[in-house]
């Protein structure tokens, strides 16, 4: 293998792992993996990674992103969150990640996203209900949904990486 090909393969593998890692922060890591695989397949002339594998990865990626979104909503809805509470969860997660990242870097983004989602839902539901217990339950539901989404999406990102690497090294 030429040094150029070795460098390209190294970059490809690093981006695969970046995709897995980015799932933790709520980024669409499965799309990063998918785009990386498509570019690699195109550069190598679809020699080792063919259309069949790309289609499988597209399906897994779309499923992972949809389930991540739905699990957050299901977690919140199970505990009775309103539409405003769901919107506040998304906004709170983004704001929390932005505010906490400078303090704790990567860990701050994770903590900020989860706690911001909880806080956003809690505040909106508390203002609507005027009771603490239901607001805490709804915020807890959002937190559980987000955690379940990260675990599922992380598993599917790892699966996509394994499928890609098996296609190259088999």
C-alpha beads as a LAMMPS data file, in Angstrom:
LAMMPS data file: protein, C-alpha beads

170 atoms
169 bonds

1 atom types
1 bond types

-500.0 500.0 xlo xhi
-500.0 500.0 ylo yhi
-500.0 500.0 zlo zhi

Masses

1 110.0

Atoms # bond

1 1 1 0.000 0.000 0.000
2 1 1 1.420 3.383 -0.970
3 1 1 2.013 6.079 1.662
4 1 1 -0.754 8.176 0.067
5 1 1 -3.246 5.294 0.321
6 1 1 -2.171 4.601 3.909
7 1 1 -2.674 8.259 4.853
8 1 1 -6.104 8.264 3.209
9 1 1 -7.143 5.113 5.062
10 1 1 -5.911 6.596 8.342
11 1 1 -7.948 9.773 7.807
12 1 1 -10.968 7.666 6.863
13 1 1 -10.726 5.636 10.090
14 1 1 -10.167 8.737 12.228
15 1 1 -13.312 10.347 10.788
16 1 1 -15.267 7.141 11.510
17 1 1 -14.268 7.390 15.154
18 1 1 -14.979 11.118 15.174
19 1 1 -18.512 10.240 14.045
20 1 1 -18.926 7.813 16.939
21 1 1 -17.518 10.344 19.394
22 1 1 -19.743 13.163 18.109
23 1 1 -22.887 11.173 18.968
24 1 1 -22.111 11.774 22.651
25 1 1 -22.463 15.522 22.083
26 1 1 -25.767 15.195 20.265
27 1 1 -24.317 15.773 16.810
28 1 1 -25.473 13.653 13.863
29 1 1 -22.493 11.286 14.054
30 1 1 -24.182 8.687 11.895
31 1 1 -24.322 11.213 9.054
32 1 1 -20.629 11.987 9.551
33 1 1 -19.870 8.265 9.258
34 1 1 -22.119 7.927 6.205
35 1 1 -20.538 10.856 4.361
36 1 1 -17.065 9.563 5.245
37 1 1 -17.899 6.117 3.835
38 1 1 -19.406 7.557 0.649
39 1 1 -16.343 9.742 0.030
40 1 1 -13.992 6.839 0.731
41 1 1 -15.962 4.548 -1.592
42 1 1 -15.959 7.168 -4.327
43 1 1 -12.217 7.845 -4.021
44 1 1 -11.420 4.110 -4.146
45 1 1 -13.750 3.549 -7.095
46 1 1 -16.311 1.617 -5.033
47 1 1 -13.792 -1.224 -4.954
48 1 1 -14.318 -2.452 -1.389
49 1 1 -17.408 -0.519 -0.344
50 1 1 -20.188 -0.954 -2.849
51 1 1 -23.670 0.424 -3.320
52 1 1 -25.237 -2.310 -1.167
53 1 1 -23.238 -1.297 1.903
54 1 1 -23.894 2.395 1.283
55 1 1 -27.654 1.765 1.103
56 1 1 -27.518 -0.254 4.336
57 1 1 -25.623 2.582 6.031
58 1 1 -28.126 5.169 4.750
59 1 1 -31.005 3.162 6.242
60 1 1 -29.193 2.732 9.576
61 1 1 -28.279 6.424 9.685
62 1 1 -31.813 7.631 8.969
63 1 1 -33.209 5.192 11.531
64 1 1 -30.679 6.287 14.176
65 1 1 -31.373 9.990 13.759
66 1 1 -35.149 9.495 13.683
67 1 1 -35.093 7.296 16.784
68 1 1 -32.866 9.745 18.642
69 1 1 -35.418 12.475 18.021
70 1 1 -38.420 10.251 18.786
71 1 1 -36.985 8.862 22.023
72 1 1 -36.609 12.377 23.392
73 1 1 -40.207 13.152 22.519
74 1 1 -41.490 9.815 23.832
75 1 1 -39.634 10.303 27.113
76 1 1 -41.151 13.732 27.562
77 1 1 -44.643 12.740 26.431
78 1 1 -44.679 9.717 28.742
79 1 1 -44.459 12.077 31.664
80 1 1 -46.994 14.505 30.193
81 1 1 -44.876 17.260 28.654
82 1 1 -46.637 19.765 26.404
83 1 1 -45.530 20.922 22.947
84 1 1 -44.074 24.049 24.519
85 1 1 -42.167 21.852 26.946
86 1 1 -40.687 19.850 24.074
87 1 1 -39.625 23.006 22.255
88 1 1 -38.159 24.372 25.480
89 1 1 -36.231 21.122 25.869
90 1 1 -34.556 21.528 22.487
91 1 1 -33.790 25.206 23.055
92 1 1 -32.613 24.542 26.607
93 1 1 -30.328 21.747 25.405
94 1 1 -28.697 24.006 22.822
95 1 1 -28.319 26.919 25.247
96 1 1 -27.003 24.624 27.974
97 1 1 -24.393 23.116 25.676
98 1 1 -23.282 26.578 24.514
99 1 1 -23.021 27.916 28.060
100 1 1 -21.260 24.911 29.582
101 1 1 -18.760 24.215 26.784
102 1 1 -16.368 27.076 27.681
103 1 1 -16.334 25.922 31.301
104 1 1 -15.758 22.186 30.884
105 1 1 -15.078 21.803 27.137
106 1 1 -16.455 18.488 25.799
107 1 1 -17.841 17.367 29.126
108 1 1 -19.512 20.758 29.486
109 1 1 -21.290 20.307 26.172
110 1 1 -22.678 16.970 27.294
111 1 1 -23.714 18.154 30.743
112 1 1 -25.085 21.399 29.328
113 1 1 -27.175 19.641 26.673
114 1 1 -28.743 17.232 29.146
115 1 1 -29.260 19.714 31.950
116 1 1 -30.390 22.473 29.583
117 1 1 -33.033 20.148 28.124
118 1 1 -34.178 19.265 31.622
119 1 1 -34.210 22.906 32.733
120 1 1 -36.072 24.109 29.633
121 1 1 -38.840 21.573 30.034
122 1 1 -38.983 22.073 33.794
123 1 1 -39.347 25.862 33.535
124 1 1 -42.031 25.827 30.862
125 1 1 -44.035 23.076 32.531
126 1 1 -43.719 24.717 35.951
127 1 1 -44.950 28.035 34.564
128 1 1 -47.931 26.249 32.973
129 1 1 -48.780 23.886 35.844
130 1 1 -47.623 25.994 38.807
131 1 1 -46.623 22.738 40.542
132 1 1 -43.144 21.343 41.113
133 1 1 -43.809 17.594 41.038
134 1 1 -45.284 17.377 37.502
135 1 1 -42.602 19.729 36.190
136 1 1 -39.837 17.568 37.664
137 1 1 -41.413 14.440 36.182
138 1 1 -41.566 15.984 32.716
139 1 1 -37.982 17.196 32.901
140 1 1 -36.940 13.741 34.063
141 1 1 -38.748 12.222 31.062
142 1 1 -36.814 14.448 28.675
143 1 1 -33.561 13.463 30.360
144 1 1 -34.379 9.746 30.092
145 1 1 -35.381 10.103 26.451
146 1 1 -32.163 11.916 25.572
147 1 1 -30.040 9.313 27.338
148 1 1 -31.839 6.476 25.540
149 1 1 -31.379 8.295 22.226
150 1 1 -27.648 8.741 22.768
151 1 1 -27.191 5.078 23.665
152 1 1 -29.170 3.841 20.654
153 1 1 -27.519 6.248 18.244
154 1 1 -24.093 5.421 19.682
155 1 1 -24.702 1.705 19.222
156 1 1 -25.839 2.230 15.632
157 1 1 -22.830 4.477 14.909
158 1 1 -20.534 1.709 16.157
159 1 1 -22.440 -0.801 14.025
160 1 1 -22.004 1.414 10.956
161 1 1 -18.269 1.665 11.662
162 1 1 -17.938 -2.098 12.053
163 1 1 -19.823 -2.725 8.802
164 1 1 -17.588 -0.244 6.968
165 1 1 -14.340 -1.635 8.332
166 1 1 -15.421 -5.238 7.702
167 1 1 -16.102 -4.352 4.083
168 1 1 -12.632 -2.883 3.715
169 1 1 -10.683 -5.562 5.566
170 1 1 -12.588 -8.696 4.439

Bonds

1 1 1 2
2 1 2 3
3 1 3 4
4 1 4 5
5 1 5 6
6 1 6 7
7 1 7 8
8 1 8 9
9 1 9 10
10 1 10 11
11 1 11 12
12 1 12 13
13 1 13 14
14 1 14 15
15 1 15 16
16 1 16 17
17 1 17 18
18 1 18 19
19 1 19 20
20 1 20 21
21 1 21 22
22 1 22 23
23 1 23 24
24 1 24 25
25 1 25 26
26 1 26 27
27 1 27 28
28 1 28 29
29 1 29 30
30 1 30 31
31 1 31 32
32 1 32 33
33 1 33 34
34 1 34 35
35 1 35 36
36 1 36 37
37 1 37 38
38 1 38 39
39 1 39 40
40 1 40 41
41 1 41 42
42 1 42 43
43 1 43 44
44 1 44 45
45 1 45 46
46 1 46 47
47 1 47 48
48 1 48 49
49 1 49 50
50 1 50 51
51 1 51 52
52 1 52 53
53 1 53 54
54 1 54 55
55 1 55 56
56 1 56 57
57 1 57 58
58 1 58 59
59 1 59 60
60 1 60 61
61 1 61 62
62 1 62 63
63 1 63 64
64 1 64 65
65 1 65 66
66 1 66 67
67 1 67 68
68 1 68 69
69 1 69 70
70 1 70 71
71 1 71 72
72 1 72 73
73 1 73 74
74 1 74 75
75 1 75 76
76 1 76 77
77 1 77 78
78 1 78 79
79 1 79 80
80 1 80 81
81 1 81 82
82 1 82 83
83 1 83 84
84 1 84 85
85 1 85 86
86 1 86 87
87 1 87 88
88 1 88 89
89 1 89 90
90 1 90 91
91 1 91 92
92 1 92 93
93 1 93 94
94 1 94 95
95 1 95 96
96 1 96 97
97 1 97 98
98 1 98 99
99 1 99 100
100 1 100 101
101 1 101 102
102 1 102 103
103 1 103 104
104 1 104 105
105 1 105 106
106 1 106 107
107 1 107 108
108 1 108 109
109 1 109 110
110 1 110 111
111 1 111 112
112 1 112 113
113 1 113 114
114 1 114 115
115 1 115 116
116 1 116 117
117 1 117 118
118 1 118 119
119 1 119 120
120 1 120 121
121 1 121 122
122 1 122 123
123 1 123 124
124 1 124 125
125 1 125 126
126 1 126 127
127 1 127 128
128 1 128 129
129 1 129 130
130 1 130 131
131 1 131 132
132 1 132 133
133 1 133 134
134 1 134 135
135 1 135 136
136 1 136 137
137 1 137 138
138 1 138 139
139 1 139 140
140 1 140 141
141 1 141 142
142 1 142 143
143 1 143 144
144 1 144 145
145 1 145 146
146 1 146 147
147 1 147 148
148 1 148 149
149 1 149 150
150 1 150 151
151 1 151 152
152 1 152 153
153 1 153 154
154 1 154 155
155 1 155 156
156 1 156 157
157 1 157 158
158 1 158 159
159 1 159 160
160 1 160 161
161 1 161 162
162 1 162 163
163 1 163 164
164 1 164 165
165 1 165 166
166 1 166 167
167 1 167 168
168 1 168 169
169 1 169 170
